[in-house]
Amino acid sequence: MSAPAGEINPEKPPEYNPAEYAPPQQGYPPQQGYPPQQGYPPQQGYPPQQGYPAPQQGYPAQQPGYPPQAVYNQQQGAAVITTVPQSTVIVRTTGVQPNDYLTLAIIVTICCCLPLGIVGIVKAMDVRNRWAAGDVAGAEQASQSAKRWSLAGLITGILLEVSGVVIIIIYYVVIVASFSSYTYYG
């Protein structure tokens, strides 16, 4: 059974003509005046050239632990890629980042106790770094440590301020009392 002209015969597909599907030739137009080159096959549209090193005779062997490399077949001009299925595990924590107490540490550093506040800031930044690295347990520990150092700085600062005020009050009371015990008859 033969198909009428213009229709495809289901029993016999049309012949494949590679010239119909070839991509258009790209590149620069051929240049004249370059000498041929040793070790390289002449390029279509380009004269061969001299003076370049000999081509490499292959690539080093595949290193373990890396994905397979593409293999280029020079005779056929085709790239053959062999792949091995690899599994990639991505762990994402969907929890909430623990409180880093950075604001408290900054306020303690400015207002109360500079040394303990600086330690609180360092620990607060450690919370963020550990969380970004995926270390949830370490971030929780650093959060508690930042809280402890910041509160210790706050309590120390408050105690120093209160004791300073008490000392100043006692000092003025003693001075005023010492002046009032003397009577001046002029």
C-alpha positions as CSV (number, residue, x, y, z in Angstrom):
1,M,0.0,0.0,0.0
2,S,1.5,3.3,-1.0
3,A,0.6,6.7,0.3
4,P,-0.4,9.5,-2.1
5,A,2.1,12.3,-2.7
6,G,2.5,14.7,0.2
7,E,1.4,12.2,2.8
8,I,3.7,10.2,5.1
9,N,3.8,6.5,4.6
10,P,3.2,4.8,8.0
11,E,5.1,1.7,7.0
12,K,8.3,3.4,5.8
13,P,9.5,6.7,7.4
14,P,11.1,9.3,5.3
15,E,14.9,9.1,4.8
16,Y,17.0,11.2,7.2
17,N,19.1,13.8,5.5
18,P,21.7,15.3,8.0
19,A,22.3,18.3,5.7
20,E,18.8,19.5,6.3
21,Y,19.3,19.7,10.1
22,A,22.9,20.9,10.2
23,P,23.4,24.2,12.1
24,P,24.6,27.1,10.0
25,Q,28.4,27.5,10.0
26,Q,29.5,30.1,12.6
27,G,32.7,31.8,13.3
28,Y,35.0,34.3,11.6
29,P,35.7,34.2,7.9
30,P,39.0,32.5,6.9
31,Q,42.1,34.6,7.3
32,Q,45.0,34.4,4.9
33,G,48.7,34.5,5.7
34,Y,48.9,32.3,8.8
35,P,51.4,29.4,8.6
36,P,50.2,25.8,9.4
37,Q,50.5,24.7,13.0
38,Q,52.1,21.4,14.1
39,G,50.2,19.0,16.3
40,Y,46.7,20.4,15.6
41,P,44.4,19.3,12.9
42,P,43.6,22.1,10.4
43,Q,40.4,23.9,11.1
44,Q,37.7,24.2,8.5
45,G,37.8,27.8,7.1
46,Y,41.1,28.6,9.0
47,P,44.6,28.0,7.7
48,P,46.8,25.8,10.0
49,Q,49.2,27.7,12.2
50,Q,52.7,27.1,13.7
51,G,54.4,27.8,17.0
52,Y,52.0,26.4,19.5
53,P,52.8,23.5,21.9
54,A,51.7,20.0,21.1
55,P,48.2,19.0,22.3
56,Q,47.7,17.2,25.5
57,Q,47.3,13.4,25.2
58,G,44.4,13.2,27.6
59,Y,43.2,14.2,31.1
60,P,44.2,12.8,34.4
61,A,42.1,9.9,35.9
62,Q,38.8,10.6,37.6
63,Q,39.4,11.6,41.2
64,P,37.3,9.8,43.8
65,G,34.5,11.7,45.4
66,Y,33.8,14.0,42.4
67,P,31.0,13.7,39.8
68,P,32.0,12.0,36.6
69,Q,33.5,14.1,33.8
70,A,32.4,14.4,30.3
71,V,34.4,12.4,27.7
72,Y,35.0,14.0,24.3
73,N,35.4,11.7,21.4
74,Q,37.6,13.5,18.8
75,Q,36.9,11.1,16.0
76,Q,33.1,11.5,16.1
77,G,33.0,15.0,17.6
78,A,30.5,14.1,20.2
79,A,30.5,14.5,24.0
80,V,29.5,11.4,26.0
81,I,28.5,12.1,29.6
82,T,28.2,9.2,32.0
83,T,26.6,9.9,35.3
84,V,26.2,7.9,38.5
85,P,23.2,8.6,40.7
86,Q,24.2,10.4,43.8
87,S,22.1,11.3,46.8
88,T,22.3,14.8,48.3
89,V,20.8,15.3,51.7
90,I,19.8,18.8,52.7
91,V,18.7,19.3,56.2
92,R,16.6,22.4,56.9
93,T,15.5,23.3,60.4
94,T,12.0,24.6,60.4
95,G,12.2,25.7,64.0
96,V,12.5,29.2,65.3
97,Q,16.0,30.6,65.9
98,P,16.6,30.9,69.7
99,N,16.7,34.4,71.2
100,D,20.2,35.8,70.9
101,Y,19.7,38.6,73.6
102,L,21.8,40.9,71.4
103,T,19.8,44.0,72.4
104,L,20.1,43.2,76.1
105,A,23.8,42.7,75.7
106,I,24.2,46.1,73.9
107,I,22.2,47.9,76.5
108,V,24.2,46.3,79.3
109,T,27.5,47.2,77.5
110,I,26.5,50.8,77.1
111,C,24.7,51.4,80.5
112,C,25.8,49.0,83.1
113,C,28.9,46.9,82.8
114,L,31.2,47.1,79.8
115,P,33.3,43.8,80.3
116,L,30.3,41.6,80.9
117,G,28.3,43.3,78.2
118,I,31.0,42.6,75.6
119,V,31.0,38.9,76.5
120,G,27.2,39.0,76.1
121,I,27.6,40.5,72.6
122,V,30.1,37.9,71.6
123,K,27.8,35.1,72.8
124,A,24.8,36.6,71.1
125,M,26.7,36.7,67.8
126,D,27.7,33.1,68.4
127,V,24.0,32.2,68.5
128,R,23.5,33.6,65.0
129,N,26.6,31.9,63.7
130,R,25.7,28.5,65.1
131,W,22.1,28.8,63.8
132,A,23.3,29.7,60.3
133,A,25.6,26.6,60.4
134,G,22.7,24.4,61.3
135,D,23.9,23.7,64.9
136,V,20.6,24.0,66.7
137,A,21.8,22.5,70.0
138,G,24.9,24.8,69.9
139,A,22.7,27.8,69.2
140,E,20.5,27.0,72.2
141,Q,23.5,26.7,74.4
142,A,25.0,30.0,73.1
143,S,21.6,31.6,73.7
144,Q,21.5,30.6,77.3
145,S,25.1,31.7,77.7
146,A,24.4,35.1,76.2
147,K,21.4,35.5,78.5
148,R,23.5,34.6,81.6
149,W,26.4,37.0,80.7
150,S,24.0,39.8,79.9
151,L,22.0,39.4,83.1
152,A,25.2,39.1,85.1
153,G,26.3,42.4,83.6
154,L,22.9,44.0,84.3
155,I,22.9,42.9,87.9
156,T,26.6,43.9,88.4
157,G,25.9,47.3,86.8
158,I,22.8,47.9,89.0
159,L,24.6,46.8,92.2
160,L,27.6,49.1,91.3
161,E,25.2,52.0,90.6
162,V,23.2,51.5,93.8
163,S,26.4,51.1,96.0
164,G,27.9,54.2,94.3
165,V,24.8,56.2,95.2
166,V,24.7,54.8,98.8
167,I,28.4,55.7,99.2
168,I,27.8,59.2,97.9
169,I,24.8,59.7,100.3
170,I,26.8,58.4,103.2
171,Y,29.8,60.7,102.3
172,Y,27.6,63.8,102.2
173,V,25.7,62.9,105.4
174,V,29.1,62.5,107.2
175,I,30.4,65.8,105.8
176,V,27.2,67.7,106.6
177,A,27.1,66.1,110.1
178,S,30.7,67.1,110.7
179,F,30.0,70.7,109.7
180,S,26.8,70.9,111.8
181,S,28.6,69.8,115.0
182,Y,30.7,72.9,114.9
183,T,28.9,76.1,115.9
184,Y,30.2,79.3,114.6
185,Y,29.8,82.4,116.8
186,G,31.0,85.2,114.9
